Structures are given as C-alpha cells and as structure tokens.
Amino acid sequence: MGKLFGTDGVRGIANVELTPELAYKLGRVGAYVLLKENKNANAKVVIGKDTRRSGDLLETSMISGFLSMGIDVISLGVIPTPAVAYLIRELKADCGVVISASHNPAEYNGIKFFDHRGYKLPDEMEDEIEGYILRNEDVSQRPTGEGVGTLTHFENAGEMYVKYLKSTVSNDLKGLKVAMDTGNGAAYEVAPKLFRELGAEVFIVNNQPDGLNINLKCGSTHPEVVQQLMKETGADVGITFDGDADRAIAVNELGEVVDGDYIMAICGTKLKKHNELHNDTVVATVMSNIGLDICMKEHGCKVAKTKVGDRYVLEEMIQHGYSLGGEQSGHIIFLKYNTTGDGLLTALQLVDTIVEENKPFSQLSSMMTSYPQILVNATVKNENREAYLQDEVIVNEIKKIEERLAGQGRVLIRPSGTEPLVRVMLEGKNQEELNILATGLAKMIEERLN
C-alpha cells in the first residue's frame, strides 16, 4: 500500500482503494492520534458526507472505528464540508470527519479529518495516522461496557449552518434572481434554502442526487450548465458548486464565468472599504492570474502568494492574520467566518456585495482583466527537474522575458511532481508573443537539461 494522504485527505475508488476496512482503521487510529492528549472523558466527533452512494458504506465503518475507541459520534448526514468545520466548534466536538471526494466522479470517495478548531490536520498528524496503518499496527485501546461510544443522528445540522451563514450578511436579497447548480452534491438542499430565506428568487438545476450523478457533467467544473440556466431565466447571478460545496464559481448576467480570482477581487475591495481586509492583503496561489495582482494594486491592495493548495493559503492567512484568501478554482476562505473554503459563504458574500454596490454583476466583475496564459511542457531527465534553478543561461533567459513583460506579465516555472517535466507558464497581454516566448524557453530548458 502506498501513501494514503494526498493534498486533501485520503481518496480513491470506493470499495476498491478506499475500502470499509481502511475506513474502520482510519476511525480507530484517527481517534487515537487526534485525541490522545484529550483529557475529556466524553470525547465526541462529528461526521458529515456528500451524496455519493458509497458514503453510507464508509461512514458506518468509520463510525464503528470511533465507537470502538470509546468516542461518541454525531452523524450530521449529507452536508457541505465547511458546515462540518463550523459545527465542530458549535457543537463543541473534539474533531470532525468529512466523507467526500469533492469534484471527483461518483465512484470515488474520500476521508478528511478536522481538529477541534475546524482546521484540516497538519502533515505531521496525517503522517502519524498513516504510519500506524501502513505498518498494520493497531492501537491498544478497547473499552467495554459503558466505555463504548454512542451514536447520535443530528437532524438540525443544515438549519443551524444556514442560520449561521445568514448572520454573516446585512442585506436581504429581495428582487434578486439567482440561478444555481448544486452539482447533485452536498449543497442540494441547504444552498437554495439559504438564498430563498434571504428573499432571492432561486432557479435551480442538478438538485436531485441519486448517489451516482454527483458532479456528472454539472457543478463547478461545468459552468456552462449554469450559463444556460442564466439564459433561460434571465437571472442576475449564477452560482455553481462542487460536490462537497467547499468551492463556488459564479456567472454574471452577460454569461461570463467569474472564477475565484475575480471573486477575491470583488470581495477583497469590499472588505477594504469596510476596513476588514487585514493589511490590505489578499492571499492567492502562484497559479492565480496576474490580473488579480494588477487589479488589487490599482485598488491599493497587495497579493501574497503561496504554493498551490488551500492548506498553504490557510497557513499564510493564519500566520499573518489575513482575512481573505483562496484559489482560482473558487475555493475561498473568509477567515472571520470559517476555517476552510466555503462555497455557500463565498456565494453569499459575493451576492451581498452586488446588492450593496447596487450595480450589475458584470460591472463589478469588469474591475479585473484576466490575462492570457500559455503553458508549455519541457521534457527533461527525471533527475534534472529542479536543475533549471542552477543553470545560468536559463536563469538569464527568464530574467530577459520578465524584463520584456515589464510588470504586465510574468514567468512561472513549475517542475512536475510526478513526471519528468518542467512546466513553463507565461502570462501577459499579447497571446501570440507569449506563445513564442514560452515555446522558446521550453525548448531551451529541454536542450540544457537533457
């Protein structure tokens, strides 16, 4: 068995790679690692899941693992990932688990842990859990009698989460038409409920999950679905969620896709106006479009950059106390309100900004211009993927290109983590020029590193 934890928990094809036996072990060992310092005699964990058919299979196994360790379990049922992060704190649980594979197809599933504050686990803790399982080493704890954990089904989880989200905005949404695609995922009930209770007229598709249709040609990776719904309904705003609703992508009334970079620009400037954007800084990854940097600079803000992955965005935010960060994919963190990316919160904060500004969505989204990106792969010897950093000729060529782009573009070189490739990405105003420069740089890298 290879490494279990990836960038967002344990994932695989349910009942083949992610088996009920593995889920049971993750429950037992996870309980031990997360709670071994816990002096609370009545430790409890909350568990939520998305709409995949395999969710029940894996949940029951994980529940058994926790109960066998004397941990009480509160099952939240089908609910978005960020709702679990919130409810851990609200219900004073000691940790939480989400069973979901996010935007992946229905045959996949995943397991991710959260600590008592609602944060995803650090690498060291995941490595400790993984170590026990890969060594096929069980933990010794086996309570009996009244020491065995109990299971409770919490029926009001969705309502509690919706009530909390409503408290984060000051405007009602009366008169606003919202088109929505819930991707047949975890948001299929709570998302329309949230917006309708705030007064919006909601037009919704893909809210009939059958366990197999989650993310099936719908949701945040298929914004064309909500674009079509916008055309049919004349809605003011379109929102589309992924399977576990920790991310959202929007569409304006002209049918233009508004990704996470645009959403951060719109919400970031609103937060600045209210003096709620700490240090006037938005946190983004190196893959965010340079258009975000330019837009934020024009509005007196800065952009801090991290490696790709929401955990790195969150680390940067916590370290420096920043209030807003996220990814182009629509995985956005409003740290004042939640400890992880929250698609419903993101959608609500965006729509609240549109209402507050009293402008068409397209006018707000036009504040940022997305620059063309060109990606070219250079094939190199596997051992030379990082060697471009030490090659003076390549380094000088990169400097020349950056000078040529003169602050209106950038060069990003990323060695592949799994293949003998160096990825050359250029951004700028002139796509034809970028294509020539990127191709030339990739060719030079190939020649120099082979």
N, C-alpha and C positions, 0 to 999 in steps of 0.2 A: 504494500500500500504506500502511495506517495504522500506528499504533503497534503494535509487536509484543508487548512485555512488559506483562502485566497485573499483578495483585496477587500471582500465584503462577506466574510463568514465562510461556511462550508457549503459548497454547491456541487451538484451532479445530477445525473438522471435518477429520478426517484425509484427506489426498489432495485436498482442495479448498482449504482455507485454510492448513492445516499440511501442506505438500507435502514429498515427499522432497527436492526441490531446496532448499527452505528449511532442512530439517533438515541437509543437507550443508553449507550456508553457516554455519549455527549451530555446527556442529562445527569448521569451519575458523576462523571468526572468534572463536568462544568460546575455542578453544585459544590463539589469539594473544593475546587480551586477558587471559585468566587466567594465562598462563604466560610473558608477555614479560619479566617480571622474574626468571623462574626460571633459575638457572644450572645446574640438573641436566641432564646430557646425556641421561638416560634417563627423561624425564618420562612419567608414566602417568596415565590417567583410568579410573575405574570407571563402568560404565553398568548401571543396573537398569531394569526396566519392570514394568507391571502386565499383566493378562491380555488386553487388547484385541487383536483381530486385527491392527490397524494397527501394533502395537508392533514387529513384525519389520520392516515397511516403513521405519519411521522410524529404528529402531536401526541397520539396515545402512547407511542414508545417513549418520547421524551418525558411525558408526564410520569410514566412508570419509573423512569430513571430518577427523577426528582423525588417522587414519593418514597422510593426505596432508600433514599438518603435522609428521610425524615423531614423533607421540605414540603410545606404546604403549597399547593398550586392554585392559582386563579386563572381560569381559562377565559380569555376575552372574546373568543370566536373570531370571525372574519373582521379584520380591522386594519387600517393602514399602519405601516411601520412607525411613522412618527407619533401615532396615537399611543403605541406601546411605550415609547420613550417618555411621553408625557405622563401616562398612567402609572408608570413605575413610581414616579415621585408623588403623584396624587394619592395613590393607594398605599404609599409608604412600603413598597416592596423592596426586597433586598437585591433583586436582579430581575432581568426580563429576557425573553426569547421571542424572536420573530421567525416564523417558518414561511419562507418566501424565496423565490428566485427572481424577484424584481421584474425586469423586462424580458426575461428568457421565455422560451416556449413552455407549454403546459407540462411536457414530460419531465422537465427539470424541476428541482426544488432546492431549497437552501435553508440553513440554520445560522442565525446570527444572535450573539449574546449582547446584552447591555448591562452595565453595572447599576448600582443603586441610584446614581445621579441621572441615568438615562443616556450615558455615553457608551459608544462602542468600545470593546475591550482593546487595550494596548497590545502590541505584538508579543510582548513578553508573556502576558497572561494566556494568549492564544497558543503560544509555543508550549507552555506548561501543560495545557489541556491536551494538545496534540501529542506531546511526548508520552503521556500515560497510555493513550490509545494505540500509538504506533508500536510501543513496547508490549502491547497486550497486557498491561498492568492495571488491575482493578484497585479501587480504594477499599479500605478495610471496613468502612462504616456500614453496619447492617442493623439498624434499630428494629425492635419488635414491639408488639402490642400497641400501646398508646404512642409509642415513639415514631410509628409510621406516619408519613404525611397524609394530608387530606386534600381532596379536590373540590373546588367551588367554581360554578359557572357564573360569571358576572354578566348580567343581561343589559346593564345600562352603560356599557363602555362607549358605544358610539355616541349616545346622547351627551355623555359627560365631555367627550372630546369636542363635539360640535359646540356645546355651550362655552367651552374654553376659547375656541377659535373666534367665536362671535365677540368675546370680550377684548380681542386684540385690535378691533377697529372702532371708529367713532361714527362712521357714516352708514346710513342704510342704503340699500341698492334698488329702491323702488324706481320703476321706469326703465331699468337696465335689462337688456336681453342678453342672456349668456347661453352660448352653445357649448355642449360638454360631451366629451368622450371619456368614459371611465375605464375603457380597455377591458371590460368584463373582469375587473380586478377588485382589489380591496376597498376602493372608494365608491363602489357602485351604489351604495345606499347613503353614506354619510355626505358625499360631495353635493348631490342635488338637494339634500335636506338642509345643509348649511346655507347654500345660496338662496333657496326658497324662503327660509326663515328670516333672512335679511331683506326680503322683498323683491328679489330678482325674478324675472320670468326665465325659466330654465328649459332649454330644449336638449334632450339627452339621447345618446346612442350608446350601444355596447354596454348596457347595464343589466344584461340577462345572463349572468355567468352559469355555465353548466359543468364547470370543473375542467373542461378541455379547451374552452375558447378564450382563455385569458391571453392577452397580447396577440391574438390571432388576427393579423392584418388590421390592427387597431391600436389605440393608445399612443403614448408619447413618441414612439418610433415611427408612427404613421400619421403625421399631422394632416395629410391630405384628406383623411376621414372627416375631421372637424372643419377643415376648409370647405368641404362640400356641404356640411350641415350649415355653415355660416351663409353660404349662397342661398340655400333653400329657405332659411328662416329670417334672413336679414338681421342677424344678431349683431350686437355691438362688440362683443368679446367672445373669443373661442378659447377653451381650455381643454387640454388632453393630458391624461395621467398615465403613468406606467403601472405595472401590476400590483406593486405594493404601495403606490401613491406617495413615494418619498421624493418624486420629481414631477414637474409640470412644464409643459411647453404651451405657449399661447399663440393665437392668430388674431390679427387686427381686422377691422371691418372691411379692409380692402383685400383680405385674403392672404396677407403676407405673414409668414411664420416669424414669431417673436421668440427667440431662444433665450437661454439663461443669461447670456451676456447682456442682451437688451433689457431683460427684466431687472438685472442688477443695476444697470444704468438708470432706469426709471425709478426704481425703489430707492436706490442709493441717493439720488438727488433730492428725493422727498425727505429721506431721513436727515440729510444735511440741512435742509430748510428748517426742520424741527429740532436741530441741534442734537440729533440722536445717532449720527454717524461718527463713531468714535475715531478721533484723529483724522477725520475726513478721509478715511481709507476703506476701500472695498478689497476683499481678498478673492483672488481668482487663481486658476492654474495656468501653467505655461501654455496650455492649448487654447486659452481664451483669445478671442480675436483682438488684434491691436486697435481696432475701432473702439473697444471699451476703454483702453488706456487714453486714447485721444479725447474721447467724449468726457471722461472723468476729469482730465486735465483742464478741459475747457470750462468745466463747472467747479473748478477749484478743489478737486479731489485727487487722491492718489490711488494706485492699484498695487497691492502687494501680491507677489506671485509665489506659488508653491508647485511642488510636483503634482502630477495628475493623480487624482483620488480625493474623495470628500474627506477622508480621515486627515489628510495633510492640510486641507483647508481649515478644518476644525482645530487642529493643533495650533496653527498660526493664529487663529482667532482667539483661542483661549490664552495663548502665551502673551498676546499684546492687548487683549481686551477689545478686539474689534467686534462690531455689531452685525456686519453683513458680509457674507462670502458665499461662493458657490462655483458651479461649473456650467459650461455652455449647454450641457445636457438638460439643464433645468433643475438640477439637484442643488437647492439653495438653502442656506442656513440663516435664519433670523435668530441670533443667539439670545436675544432678550426673551424670546417666547418658547424656543425649543432647542434641544441639544443635537439635533440631526436634521438632515434635509427633510422638508415637509412640503409636499406638493399642494395640499389644500391651503396651508398657511401662505405659501408663495402666491397662489392664485388669488387668495383673498386680499393680501397686501397690494397686489398689482391692481386689482379691480377697485379697491379703496382709493388708490392713488388716482385712477382715472376719474372716479366720482369727485374727489377733492379738487382736482385740477379743472374739472368741467370742460374737458377737451376731448375730441375724438381720439380713440386709441392710436390711430395711425399718426396723429400729430405728435403724440408723446413718443412713439417708437422711432420717429424720424430724427430724434435727438442724436442717435448713434448711427454711423455708417459702418457696415460690415465690409472689411477689406478682403479682396480676393486672396485665397490661399492656394499654393501649389505644393504638392507633396510628391517627392521622387525618392525611390529606394535605391541605395547604393549597396550592391552585394560585395561583401568583404570576407576575408578569412574570419572564422568564428572568434579566434583569439585576438583579433585586431579591432573589435567593435568599438573599443574606447580609445584606440590609438590616435584618432584624429586630433585629440587634445594636445598631443606631443609633437605633431607634425607641423613644422614652422610654415611650410608652403600652404597647407590647408588653412591654418590659423590666419595667415596673412590674407588669403583669398576671402575668408569670411569677413574680416575687417573691411576689406575693399568694398564688398557688397553692402555691408551695413552703412558705410560712408556714402555710397551711391544712393541708398534709400533715404538717407538724411532725415531720420526721425519720422518718416512717413511709411515705415515698413520695418521688417525685422527678419533675422535668420534664426531658425531653431533647429538644432541638430540633436536627434534622439537615437541612441543605439537601441536596437530591438532587444527585449529581454529574453526572447525565445528563439530568434532566428539569426543567421549570420548576415544581418542587415544594419545599415546606418540610414535612418530616415532623415531626409533633408526637406525641411518645410520653410518656404518663403512666403512672406505676406507683404502686400504693398498695393499701390493704386493701379498699376499697369500690369494686367494679367499676362500679356504677351512678353513683356520684359522679364517678369518673374519666371516664366516658363524657361526662357533662355538661360537665365542665371542659375536656376535650380538644377537644370539638366547638366549645365557645365560644371557646377560644384559637385554633383553626384558622380559625374564621370571622373573628375579629379580625385575624389575620395577612393573610388574603385581602383584607379591606376596606382595611387600612392600606397594603398593598404593591402594590395594583393602581391 
